[in-house]
Amino acid sequence: MSVENENPELSDADRRRKLVMRQLDALITSNPQLYYEATAAVARAVHQDLQNNESLTEDESRALAGLSARDIEIILAYK
């Protein structure tokens, strides 16, 4: 299920945050040790995973286009 369909009232920033957090949850499930890493390292892992994720819908990919690892780090820091 895509994040856009959950709530059509979400802003672009909220959609990005939900997508990043969903990806973070998936990464931590597959690699629990990631939970204890520094935010910058986690952001790089999320960024790399998003770049290689073929299961994202076109809308999700478009919403995340242009996000850098630093952008993801900021999203993670202010959850």
N, CA, C and O atoms as a GROMACS GRO file, in nm:
protein
  316
    1MET      N    1   0.084  -0.117   0.000
    1MET     CA    2   0.000   0.000   0.000
    1MET      C    3   0.089   0.124   0.000
    1MET      O    4   0.185   0.133   0.076
    2SER      N    5   0.057   0.217  -0.085
    2SER     CA    6   0.138   0.336  -0.091
    2SER      C    7   0.093   0.437   0.014
    2SER      O    8  -0.023   0.436   0.057
    3VAL      N    9   0.184   0.522   0.053
    3VAL     CA   10   0.156   0.621   0.157
    3VAL      C   11   0.055   0.725   0.109
    3VAL      O   12  -0.024   0.775   0.189
    4GLU      N   13   0.058   0.758  -0.020
    4GLU     CA   14  -0.032   0.861  -0.072
    4GLU      C   15  -0.177   0.822  -0.054
    4GLU      O   16  -0.262   0.907  -0.029
    5ASN      N   17  -0.206   0.692  -0.065
    5ASN     CA   18  -0.343   0.647  -0.056
    5ASN      C   19  -0.394   0.643   0.087
    5ASN      O   20  -0.515   0.636   0.108
    6GLU      N   21  -0.308   0.648   0.184
    6GLU     CA   22  -0.349   0.642   0.323
    6GLU      C   23  -0.422   0.769   0.364
    6GLU      O   24  -0.520   0.762   0.438
    7ASN      N   25  -0.376   0.884   0.318
    7ASN     CA   26  -0.438   1.010   0.355
    7ASN      C   27  -0.409   1.113   0.246
    7ASN      O   28  -0.297   1.163   0.237
    8PRO      N   29  -0.508   1.145   0.166
    8PRO     CA   30  -0.485   1.239   0.056
    8PRO      C   31  -0.454   1.381   0.102
    8PRO      O   32  -0.412   1.464   0.022
    9GLU      N   33  -0.472   1.409   0.230
    9GLU     CA   34  -0.448   1.543   0.283
    9GLU      C   35  -0.304   1.566   0.327
    9GLU      O   36  -0.269   1.676   0.369
   10LEU      N   37  -0.219   1.464   0.318
   10LEU     CA   38  -0.080   1.479   0.361
   10LEU      C   39  -0.006   1.577   0.273
   10LEU      O   40  -0.022   1.578   0.151
   11SER      N   41   0.077   1.660   0.334
   11SER     CA   42   0.162   1.750   0.258
   11SER      C   43   0.277   1.668   0.199
   11SER      O   44   0.300   1.554   0.240
   12ASP      N   45   0.348   1.725   0.105
   12ASP     CA   46   0.463   1.657   0.046
   12ASP      C   47   0.566   1.620   0.152
   12ASP      O   48   0.621   1.510   0.150
   13ALA      N   49   0.591   1.711   0.244
   13ALA     CA   50   0.688   1.684   0.351
   13ALA      C   51   0.643   1.569   0.439
   13ALA      O   52   0.723   1.484   0.478
   14ASP      N   53   0.514   1.566   0.471
   14ASP     CA   54   0.461   1.456   0.553
   14ASP      C   55   0.470   1.324   0.479
   14ASP      O   56   0.501   1.221   0.539
   15ARG      N   57   0.441   1.325   0.350
   15ARG     CA   58   0.451   1.203   0.269
   15ARG      C   59   0.595   1.153   0.268
   15ARG      O   60   0.620   1.034   0.285
   16ARG      N   61   0.691   1.245   0.248
   16ARG     CA   62   0.833   1.207   0.248
   16ARG      C   63   0.872   1.147   0.382
   16ARG      O   64   0.940   1.044   0.388
   17ARG      N   65   0.830   1.211   0.489
   17ARG     CA   66   0.862   1.163   0.624
   17ARG      C   67   0.806   1.022   0.645
   17ARG      O   68   0.876   0.935   0.695
   18LYS      N   69   0.682   0.999   0.606
   18LYS     CA   70   0.620   0.867   0.623
   18LYS      C   71   0.695   0.762   0.540
   18LYS      O   72   0.718   0.651   0.587
   19LEU      N   73   0.733   0.796   0.418
   19LEU     CA   74   0.806   0.702   0.333
   19LEU      C   75   0.943   0.670   0.392
   19LEU      O   76   0.984   0.554   0.393
   20VAL      N   77   1.012   0.772   0.440
   20VAL     CA   78   1.144   0.750   0.501
   20VAL      C   79   1.130   0.664   0.626
   20VAL      O   80   1.210   0.573   0.648
   21MET      N   81   1.031   0.692   0.708
   21MET     CA   82   1.013   0.615   0.831
   21MET      C   83   0.973   0.471   0.801
   21MET      O   84   1.014   0.378   0.871
   22ARG      N   85   0.894   0.451   0.697
   22ARG     CA   86   0.857   0.315   0.657
   22ARG      C   87   0.981   0.238   0.614
   22ARG      O   88   0.998   0.121   0.648
   23GLN      N   89   1.068   0.305   0.538
   23GLN     CA   90   1.191   0.240   0.493
   23GLN      C   91   1.284   0.213   0.611
   23GLN      O   92   1.348   0.108   0.617
   24LEU      N   93   1.290   0.305   0.705
   24LEU     CA   94   1.371   0.286   0.825
   24LEU      C   95   1.322   0.165   0.903
   24LEU      O   96   1.403   0.083   0.948
   25ASP      N   97   1.192   0.153   0.920
   25ASP     CA   98   1.136   0.037   0.992
   25ASP      C   99   1.176  -0.093   0.924
   25ASP      O  100   1.211  -0.190   0.991
   26ALA      N  101   1.169  -0.096   0.791
   26ALA     CA  102   1.206  -0.216   0.717
   26ALA      C  103   1.354  -0.248   0.735
   26ALA      O  104   1.391  -0.364   0.751
   27LEU      N  105   1.438  -0.145   0.732
   27LEU     CA  106   1.582  -0.167   0.750
   27LEU      C  107   1.616  -0.217   0.890
   27LEU      O  108   1.698  -0.308   0.906
   28ILE      N  109   1.552  -0.160   0.991
   28ILE     CA  110   1.579  -0.201   1.128
   28ILE      C  111   1.529  -0.344   1.152
   28ILE      O  112   1.589  -0.420   1.228
   29THR      N  113   1.420  -0.380   1.087
   29THR     CA  114   1.369  -0.517   1.098
   29THR      C  115   1.471  -0.616   1.041
   29THR      O  116   1.494  -0.722   1.099
   30SER      N  117   1.531  -0.579   0.928
   30SER     CA  118   1.628  -0.670   0.865
   30SER      C  119   1.766  -0.661   0.929
   30SER      O  120   1.845  -0.755   0.918
   31ASN      N  121   1.796  -0.549   0.997
   31ASN     CA  122   1.926  -0.530   1.059
   31ASN      C  123   1.908  -0.455   1.192
   31ASN      O  124   1.928  -0.334   1.198
   32PRO      N  125   1.870  -0.526   1.297
   32PRO     CA  126   1.840  -0.461   1.426
   32PRO      C  127   1.956  -0.378   1.482
   32PRO      O  128   1.931  -0.282   1.555
   33GLN      N  129   2.079  -0.412   1.451
   33GLN     CA  130   2.193  -0.337   1.501
   33GLN      C  131   2.194  -0.192   1.451
   33GLN      O  132   2.253  -0.104   1.514
   34LEU      N  133   2.127  -0.168   1.338
   34LEU     CA  134   2.120  -0.034   1.281
   34LEU      C  135   2.056   0.065   1.379
   34LEU      O  136   2.085   0.185   1.374
   35TYR      N  137   1.971   0.016   1.467
   35TYR     CA  138   1.904   0.100   1.567
   35TYR      C  139   2.005   0.174   1.653
   35TYR      O  140   1.978   0.285   1.699
   36TYR      N  141   2.121   0.114   1.676
   36TYR     CA  142   2.221   0.170   1.766
   36TYR      C  143   2.327   0.254   1.695
   36TYR      O  144   2.417   0.307   1.759
   37GLU      N  145   2.316   0.268   1.564
   37GLU     CA  146   2.412   0.346   1.487
   37GLU      C  147   2.380   0.496   1.497
   37GLU      O  148   2.270   0.535   1.537
   38ALA      N  149   2.478   0.576   1.461
   38ALA     CA  150   2.458   0.722   1.459
   38ALA      C  151   2.356   0.759   1.352
   38ALA      O  152   2.341   0.689   1.251
   39THR      N  153   2.285   0.868   1.374
   39THR     CA  154   2.181   0.912   1.281
   39THR      C  155   2.236   0.929   1.140
   39THR      O  156   2.168   0.894   1.043
   40ALA      N  157   2.357   0.983   1.126
   40ALA     CA  158   2.414   1.002   0.993
   40ALA      C  159   2.434   0.869   0.921
   40ALA      O  160   2.408   0.858   0.801
   41ALA      N  161   2.480   0.768   0.993
   41ALA     CA  162   2.500   0.635   0.933
   41ALA      C  163   2.366   0.572   0.895
   41ALA      O  164   2.355   0.509   0.790
   42VAL      N  165   2.267   0.590   0.978
   42VAL     CA  166   2.134   0.537   0.948
   42VAL      C  167   2.077   0.609   0.826
   42VAL      O  168   2.018   0.545   0.738
   43ALA      N  169   2.093   0.739   0.820
   43ALA     CA  170   2.044   0.817   0.706
   43ALA      C  171   2.110   0.771   0.576
   43ALA      O  172   2.043   0.759   0.474
   44ARG      N  173   2.239   0.744   0.580
   44ARG     CA  174   2.307   0.695   0.459
   44ARG      C  175   2.252   0.559   0.418
   44ARG      O  176   2.234   0.533   0.299
   45ALA      N  177   2.225   0.474   0.515
   45ALA     CA  178   2.170   0.341   0.485
   45ALA      C  179   2.030   0.352   0.425
   45ALA      O  180   1.997   0.283   0.329
   46VAL      N  181   1.948   0.439   0.482
   46VAL     CA  182   1.813   0.460   0.429
   46VAL      C  183   1.821   0.517   0.288
   46VAL      O  184   1.750   0.472   0.198
   47HIS      N  185   1.908   0.615   0.268
   47HIS     CA  186   1.923   0.677   0.137
   47HIS      C  187   1.965   0.574   0.033
   47HIS      O  188   1.908   0.567  -0.076
   48GLN      N  189   2.064   0.494   0.066
   48GLN     CA  190   2.110   0.392  -0.027
   48GLN      C  191   1.999   0.291  -0.056
   48GLN      O  192   1.980   0.250  -0.171
   49ASP      N  193   1.926   0.252   0.046
   49ASP     CA  194   1.818   0.156   0.027
   49ASP      C  195   1.707   0.214  -0.060
   49ASP      O  196   1.651   0.144  -0.144
   50LEU      N  197   1.676   0.340  -0.040
   50LEU     CA  198   1.573   0.404  -0.123
   50LEU      C  199   1.618   0.414  -0.268
   50LEU      O  200   1.536   0.399  -0.359
   51GLN      N  201   1.746   0.440  -0.290
   51GLN     CA  202   1.799   0.449  -0.426
   51GLN      C  203   1.789   0.315  -0.500
   51GLN      O  204   1.772   0.312  -0.622
   52ASN      N  205   1.800   0.205  -0.426
   52ASN     CA  206   1.799   0.072  -0.485
   52ASN      C  207   1.664   0.002  -0.473
   52ASN      O  208   1.651  -0.114  -0.512
   53ASN      N  209   1.564   0.070  -0.420
   53ASN     CA  210   1.434   0.008  -0.393
   53ASN      C  211   1.347   0.012  -0.517
   53ASN      O  212   1.302   0.118  -0.560
   54GLU      N  213   1.323  -0.104  -0.574
   54GLU     CA  214   1.241  -0.113  -0.694
   54GLU      C  215   1.093  -0.133  -0.662
   54GLU      O  216   1.010  -0.134  -0.752
   55SER      N  217   1.060  -0.148  -0.535
   55SER     CA  218   0.920  -0.171  -0.498
   55SER      C  219   0.843  -0.041  -0.475
   55SER      O  220   0.723  -0.043  -0.450
   56LEU      N  221   0.912   0.072  -0.483
   56LEU     CA  222   0.843   0.200  -0.467
   56LEU      C  223   0.756   0.227  -0.589
   56LEU      O  224   0.793   0.196  -0.702
   57THR      N  225   0.640   0.285  -0.563
   57THR     CA  226   0.554   0.324  -0.675
   57THR      C  227   0.615   0.446  -0.743
   57THR      O  228   0.708   0.508  -0.692
   58GLU      N  229   0.562   0.479  -0.859
   58GLU     CA  230   0.612   0.596  -0.931
   58GLU      C  231   0.592   0.723  -0.849
   58GLU      O  232   0.679   0.810  -0.845
   59ASP      N  233   0.476   0.734  -0.784
   59ASP     CA  234   0.447   0.851  -0.700
   59ASP      C  235   0.543   0.859  -0.581
   59ASP      O  236   0.590   0.967  -0.546
   60GLU      N  237   0.571   0.744  -0.520
   60GLU     CA  238   0.663   0.742  -0.407
   60GLU      C  239   0.804   0.781  -0.452
   60GLU      O  240   0.872   0.858  -0.385
   61SER      N  241   0.846   0.727  -0.565
   61SER     CA  242   0.978   0.762  -0.619
   61SER      C  243   0.986   0.910  -0.648
   61SER      O  244   1.088   0.974  -0.620
   62ARG      N  245   0.881   0.965  -0.704
   62ARG     CA  246   0.878   1.108  -0.736
   62ARG      C  247   0.884   1.191  -0.608
   62ARG      O  248   0.953   1.293  -0.603
   63ALA      N  249   0.813   1.147  -0.504
   63ALA     CA  250   0.812   1.221  -0.377
   63ALA      C  251   0.949   1.222  -0.312
   63ALA      O  252   0.986   1.319  -0.246
   64LEU      N  253   1.026   1.114  -0.332
   64LEU     CA  254   1.158   1.103  -0.269
   64LEU      C  255   1.272   1.152  -0.358
   64LEU      O  256   1.386   1.162  -0.312
   65ALA      N  257   1.242   1.182  -0.483
   65ALA     CA  258   1.346   1.227  -0.575
   65ALA      C  259   1.413   1.354  -0.521
   65ALA      O  260   1.347   1.447  -0.476
   66GLY      N  261   1.542   1.354  -0.526
   66GLY     CA  262   1.617   1.471  -0.483
   66GLY      C  263   1.652   1.473  -0.335
   66GLY      O  264   1.726   1.561  -0.291
   67LEU      N  265   1.600   1.378  -0.257
   67LEU     CA  266   1.638   1.373  -0.116
   67LEU      C  267   1.781   1.322  -0.103
   67LEU      O  268   1.816   1.217  -0.157
   68SER      N  269   1.861   1.395  -0.032
   68SER     CA  270   1.999   1.352  -0.007
   68SER      C  271   2.004   1.277   0.126
   68SER      O  272   1.907   1.277   0.202
   69ALA      N  273   2.116   1.215   0.154
   69ALA     CA  274   2.135   1.149   0.283
   69ALA      C  275   2.122   1.252   0.396
   69ALA      O  276   2.070   1.221   0.503
   70ARG      N  277   2.170   1.372   0.372
   70ARG     CA  278   2.159   1.479   0.474
   70ARG      C  279   2.013   1.516   0.499
   70ARG      O  280   1.973   1.538   0.613
   71ASP      N  281   1.933   1.524   0.391
   71ASP     CA  282   1.791   1.552   0.407
   71ASP      C  283   1.724   1.445   0.492
   71ASP      O  284   1.643   1.475   0.580
   72ILE      N  285   1.760   1.319   0.465
   72ILE     CA  286   1.703   1.208   0.542
   72ILE      C  287   1.749   1.215   0.688
   72ILE      O  288   1.672   1.185   0.779
   73GLU      N  289   1.872   1.254   0.708
   73GLU     CA  290   1.923   1.270   0.845
   73GLU      C  291   1.840   1.373   0.922
   73GLU      O  292   1.808   1.353   1.040
   74ILE      N  293   1.806   1.481   0.855
   74ILE     CA  294   1.724   1.585   0.921
   74ILE      C  295   1.585   1.530   0.950
   74ILE      O  296   1.530   1.556   1.057
   75ILE      N  297   1.528   1.457   0.857
   75ILE     CA  298   1.395   1.396   0.880
   75ILE      C  299   1.401   1.303   1.001
   75ILE      O  300   1.311   1.306   1.085
   76LEU      N  301   1.505   1.222   1.010
   76LEU     CA  302   1.517   1.129   1.121
   76LEU      C  303   1.540   1.200   1.254
   76LEU      O  304   1.494   1.154   1.358
   77ALA      N  305   1.610   1.311   1.249
   77ALA     CA  306   1.640   1.384   1.372
   77ALA      C  307   1.518   1.453   1.430
   77ALA      O  308   1.512   1.479   1.551
   78TYR      N  309   1.422   1.484   1.345
   78TYR     CA  310   1.303   1.558   1.391
   78TYR      C  311   1.176   1.477   1.377
   78TYR      O  312   1.074   1.528   1.332
   79LYS      N  313   1.184   1.349   1.416
   79LYS     CA  314   1.061   1.270   1.408
   79LYS      C  315   0.983   1.289   1.532
   79LYS      O  316   0.876   1.232   1.548
   0.00000   0.00000   0.00000
